[in-house]
Amino acid sequence: MRTLVNIRSSSWLLLAGLCVSVVLSVGLPLSWGQEYGLLENVQAATLLLGMLVALMAARQQRGMAASKIWWVAALCWLSVLGHELAWDALSVTSASASASAGAGEAIGSWGLLWWKPAMMGLCLAMLLACVYWVVRHRLISRVVLRWLRERAIPWGCLLVAALAMLLSVLAQGHGSAWMHKLPDATLAVMGEVAQCWTYAALWWAQWVLLHHMQEWRSSSYLQTMHFSLTKGLERRTI
């Protein structure tokens, strides 16, 4: 089976887009990096689209044991999307509370959210479902190892996603001292821009794997047709 030839070029394009966006983020307005800003809306849209693509792939490849990998991917997208939305709700809740407590006092916590137990239970249920599908359908041996044998994993996209996530973590105040020399507004926007590229690189990696696995279905279909035709000819000969 041939390997996609545009993986390396797409990885370089993602890396170039990340670098250019991080540099341009210095001049972007602070409103883009705030809660419910443009960048967070882009993140939510990317996560939602990634989940929908995974569900579409699960529907297209239904009947195959490997299709369960897309249900796992859909739940992963959903869990990250839920985390983003819950974080936004937490900020809104804590903002009204901090206004009465005084400026500069951070009192936001998960305890302010009355649906905390439900969210934790939902995340645990999705994790157990993913583990069940991976073990029950042997997704590691049937899918992941086959990706490795066929060189289908877009390592370039995954490296760009890891680099973007690292930049986002550094910009959020967990990095070295040299980044703290930048204005807080610049760091806030830079972190959100890097996070957008993290989700974009993961989305593209999923898209590449989806197209690669479509060849599995076509090849298995052709093998089944060949087997049926061979059996039919043997019966006619007999």
N, C-alpha and C positions, 0 to 999 in steps of 0.2 A: 504494500500500500504506500502510495507516495505521501510525502510530507508537505504541508502547506509552505509555499515559497515566500510568502509575504510576511512571515512572522518577524524576521529580523528587521525588515524595513519598518514595519509598524511599531516595533519596539523603539527604534531610533526616533521615530516621529513622536511617540509618547514622551521620550526623554527630552527631546528638543522643546516640546510644548510645556513640559514641567519647568525646565530652566527658564524659558522666556516668561512664563507666567509668574514665577517667583520674583524675577527681576522687575517685571512691570507692577507687581503688587505694592511696590514702594510708593507708587503714585496713585494708587486706587483710594477712593474715599473710605472712611472708617465705617460708614453705614453698610457697606457691602459685607463686612466681617462681623456685624452684630447679629444678635438673635433675630430670627425671622428675616434676615437680610437676603440679598440676592444669592450669595454663595451657599448659604444653608439650603435655600430652595433648590439650587442646582444639585446639591448633594442628595436631598430627599428624592428628587426626580430620577437621579441616576440609580439610586438604590431600588426605587419602585420599578424602574424599567428593567433592572437586572433580575428582579424577582419574576416579573412577567415573562421575560425571555426564558428563564429556567422552567417556568410552568408550561410555556409553549413547547419547549424541548421535551419535557416529560410527556406531553400529549402526543407529539409527533412520533416519539419512539416508544409509545406504549406497546406492550407485548414483549419487549426485550428486557432481560434481567438488568442490563446496564442503565435502563431508563430511571431507575431509582436514584441514581447519582444526581439527577436534576431535582428531585424532591428534596434531597439534602441541600443542594445549592439554593433552592427557593427558600428553605427555612433559614439558611444562613443570611441571605439577603434580608429576610423579614426581621430577624433578630437584630441586625445592625440598624435597620430602619426604625425598629421600635426603640432602640437605644437612643437614636438621634431625636426622635419625637419626645421621648420621656425626658431627655435632657432639656429640651426646650420648655416643656411644661414645668420642670423643676425650676428653671430660671425665672419663669413668670411668677410662680408661686412664691419663691424666695424673694423676688423683687418687692412685692407688696409688704412682705413681712420685714424686710430689711429697712424699708422706708420708715416704719414705725419704731424700729430698734435703733436707728441712727445710721448716718452715713459711715462707710468704711467698716462696718461690722458684718461679717459673712456668716449668715446663719442658715444658708440653704443646705438641706440634707434630704436624703431619701425618706426620712421620717415625716416630712411635710406632705408626702403624697399618700393619700388614703388608699390608692390602688397598688401600693408596694407589694403586699403579699400575692395579689393576683398576677402581677407582672413577673415576680420571681417564680411562681408556679408555672406560668405559661412558658417561660424560658427553659425551665427544667423539663417540661413536657416535650418541647421541641428538641432539646438535646437528647432525651431518651429515644425519641422517634428517629433521629439521625443515627444514633448508635445501633438501633434495631435494624434499620435498613442496611447499614454498612455490614453488619454481622450476618444478617439473614440472607442477603443476596450476594455476599462475598464481593463487595464492590472494590476492595483493595486489589484482589487478584484478578477480577474480571475487567476492571476499568483502569484503575490507577497504574497497575503494572503493565497493562497493554499500552497505555499512554507512553510509559517509559520505553518500552520495546520499540514502539513506532516513532519515537522522538516527536510526539505530538504536543507535549507540554510547552507552552510559550514561556520559557524561562525569562526571556527579556521583559515581557509584560509584568511578570511577578517581581522581577528585580526593580523595575520602575515603581511598582506599587509599594514595595518595601522602602525604597528611597524616599518616596513622597510621604509615607507615613512617618519616617524618621524625621524629615523636615518639619512635619506638622507637630510632632512631639517636642522638637527643639524650640519651635516658635511659641509653644504654649508655656514656656518657662521651665522646661525640664532639661535644658541643654547647657552648653558651656557658657562661659562668661561673656564671650565676644558677641553673642546674639543679644544679650541684655543691653548692649550699647545702642541698639536700634530703638526707636520710639515704640511705645506700647501699641499704638494704633497700627503701625506697620507690621508688628509681630502678629497682631490679631488677624489682620487681613491675610498675611502670608501663611499663617497656619490653616486658615479656611481654604485658601487656594490650593495648598499642598494636599489637603484632605480631599478636595474635589478630584485631583489627579489620581489619588489612591483608588477611589471608587471607579474612575474612568478606566484605569489600567486593568483592574479586576474585571470590569465589564467586558473589555475587549478580549481578555484571556478566556473568559467564558464563551464569547462568541466564536473564537478560533476553535476551541474544543468542540463546540456544538457542530460546526461545519465538518470537523474531522470525524465525529461520531456518526454523521449522516452517511458517510461512506461505509461504515460498518453495516448499517441497515440495508443499503443497496447491495453490498457484497453478499450478505447472508440471504437476501432475497434471490439473487442470481444463483447461489449455490442450491437453494431449495428448488428453484425451477429446473436446474440441471438434473438434480436428483429425481424429480418427478418425471421429467422427460425420459431419463434413462430407464426408470422403472416401467414406464409405458411401453417403450420399445421392446424391453425384455418380455413383457406380457404378450405383445403382438407376435414376437418371434416364437414364443412357446405355443 
